[in-house]
Amino acid sequence: MKLLVTGGAGYVGSVCARVLLDRGHEVVIVDDLSTGSEQAVPAGAAFVAGDVGEAAGRLLDGGGFDGVLHFAARSLVGESVQTPEAYWYGNVVTSLDLLEAMRVSQTPRLVFSSTAATYGEPDATPITEDAPTRPTNPYGATKLAVDHAIGSYAVAHGLTATSLRYFNVAGAFAGLGENHPTETHLIPLVLQVAAGRREAISVFGTDWPTRDGTAIRDYIHIRDLAEAHVLAIESARTRSHRIFNLGSGAGFTVREVIAACERVTGRRIPAVDAPRRAGDPAVLVASSENAIAELGWRREHTDLDEIVADAWAYLLSCGDGVPAATV
């Protein structure tokens, strides 16, 4: 298939583009490079720099595309609270422009990189797709709004779409990894301490009702996540909007992540206990049973040490320079 990948110069988008290429698909990437890097564009993919809404529309207008994988988005929760206007425009307006371009060009398939943040604070875990959607920040709210828009396009215009909702992605693949300019994810933050780039890692809350008192979160290896996107675009069903959660089904505590990073790096990682953050739940873990049953998805890289080791190797490969992928 000939596929358009928006945000393909970032972390998740670039790895997914690499796997699509390896699977024999033709890939065109569009990215405004506001957070991504052209160095992350995989060899073999065509690249167009520019505003995603405008550039995607122009490309799709040329015809010939079999589908779109939409990764381009702002994704910092804290930033979304401080500047919600940037998120409503960057995530929702841009996505609506893309949906319109797909409608006009009759591009039939879409895979949307959504988020489990659409659920907010869950009533129960693991989180299933029928859980109430109550996002607690503008980031989650904008992603949920796009999910709703996609569903309406599927009903009215015959769009065949899949939204994939997941929490934390980690690890590296094919020389592509995670190292954001503004880092908020636990594993890269802990590894930055191991690398001497930070003095210590903060542990927010040590009295949670969990096995060691620290919060439990879900982690998926980037390679497994990319495989889910490929399966979704290849198994698209006509005139439908499917939603799948992607997760480990179990999760790891903050202290377990720190311990894994110490094992992998062979370095002591100082941790500082800090108060709970407002709005943080004790456990955030997603169920993947529907994705396993309907997509045939399999998590093959579930060992925490393997996930950390791949992320660590990537971080070391960056040296003191700018990493190949930044979002």
C-alpha positions, -999 to +999 in steps of 0.1 A: +000+000+000+010+036-005+007+052+030+010+088+043+025+090+078+020+123+096+044+131+124+068+105+109+099+124+119+091+118+156+097+089+179+066+067+174+059+078+139+095+072+127+096+037+141+062+028+126+074+042+093+104+019+095+083-012+102+059-003+073+089+000+049+102-033+061+068-048+054+070-036+018+047-006+019+054+027+002+057+055+028+055+092+025+061+112+057+049+147+064+061+166+095+065+202+104+097+194+124+085+214+154+095+186+177+107+159+153+140+157+134+146+150+097+174+127+108+147+103+121+131+099+087+138+062+078+158+055+047+134+046+019+106+070+029+098+101+010+097+132+032+078+165+030+084+192+055+055+215+063+023+221+082+006+187+085-029+199+077-019+218+046+008+195+033-013+163+039-042+179+020-019+187-009-004+153-010-037+134-007-052+157-034-027+141-058-044+108-052-031+073-051-028+069-013-043+038+003-043+051+038-030+075+065-013+068+098-018+100+119+008+106+146+013+143+144+002+159+177+012+179+208+015+155+237+027+172+269+000+170+296+014+199+316+018+221+286-017+214+275-030+227+308-009+259+305-016+266+268-048+247+258-053+268+227-022+253+212-036+218+218-071+224+205-056+239+174-026+216+169-044+184+177-081+190+168-081+216+139-051+199+122-068+165+125-101+179+110-081+193+081-067+159+076-101+142+077-115+166+052-086+160+029-092+123+032-129+127+025-123+149-006-095+126-020-115+094-010-085+081+009-101+050+026-081+040+056-069+058+088-050+047+118-050+073+146-025+074+174-048+081+203-041+078+240-054+061+272-054+096+286-089+098+271-101+077+300-088+100+327-088+085+362-102+049+357-128+032+379-110-001+375-078-015+359-068-030+335-087-004+315-110-018+288-124+000+258-158+003+273-145+023+303-160+058+307-140+085+289-133+114+313-101+131+304-086+152+331-065+175+309-067+192+276-043+168+259-066+138+266-097+159+258-083+169+223-075+133+215-110+122+225-125+149+204-106+136+174-118+101+182-154+114+181-147+132+148-133+100+132-163+080+143-187+105+127-167+104+094-168+066+094-206+067+097-213+096+073-185+091+047-175+055+048-141+061+064-124+029+076-105+038+108-088+025+139-078+044+170-051+030+192-050+041+228-019+035+249+001+049+278+039+048+279+060+038+250+097+030+256+127+013+241+143+018+207+144+001+173+165+004+142+185+034+156+154+053+164+146+062+200+131+086+226+149+117+239+125+147+240+137+183+243+113+185+273+113+150+288+084+138+310+085+100+306+099+080+334+123+056+317+143+082+298+143+105+328+158+077+350+183+069+323+193+105+321+202+103+358+223+072+351+240+091+323+249+120+346+225+144+329+203+147+360+212+146+397+183+124+408+149+111+399+118+122+418+094+096+430+060+112+434+042+094+461+055+065+482+022+056+500+001+044+471-019+011+476+005-009+455+031-036+461+058-012+470+040+021+476+049+037+443+026+042+414+021+015+387+022+024+350+020+006+317+050+003+294+051-010+258+081-016+237+082+007+207+086-023+183+055-039+196+035-007+194+046-002+158+035-037+150+000-029+163-002+001+139+008-020+110-017-047+118-044-020+121-038-005+087-035-039+070-067-053+086-089-022+081-126-030+079-149-010+056-169+018+070-160+012+107-142+029+135-125+004+158-109+015+191-082-007+207-063-003+240-027-013+239-010-022+272+009-048+292-021-058+314+001-057+345+025-027+347+055-018+368+060+004+398+082+034+398+107+016+420+107-014+397+116+008+368+144+024+387+158-010+398+157-022+362+176+009+350+202+002+377+206-034+366+209-025+329+233+004+333+252-010+363+250+025+379+234+037+411+205+060+404+196+084+432+159+088+439+142+115+459+108+109+475+083+136+467+046+142+475+019+128+453+010+150+423-026+161+421-046+140+397-022+110+397-040+077+401-023+048+418-025+024+388-028+030+351-028-002+331-046-009+299-061-042+287-051-054+253-074-084+250-095-069+221-064-060+201-050-095+207-082-111+196-092-089+167-059-077+153-038-107+162-014-084+181+013-101+202+035-084+227+069-099+220+092-075+239+076-075+274+107-079+296+113-046+314+151-050+313+150-055+275+129-023+271+153-004+293+184-019+276+172-008+242+165+027+255+199+029+272+217+018+241+200+045+221+207+072+247+244+063+247+245+063+209+233+099+209+264+111+229+261+148+237+246+155+203+210+159+192+192+125+192+178+112+159+142+112+171+129+137+196+092+131+200 
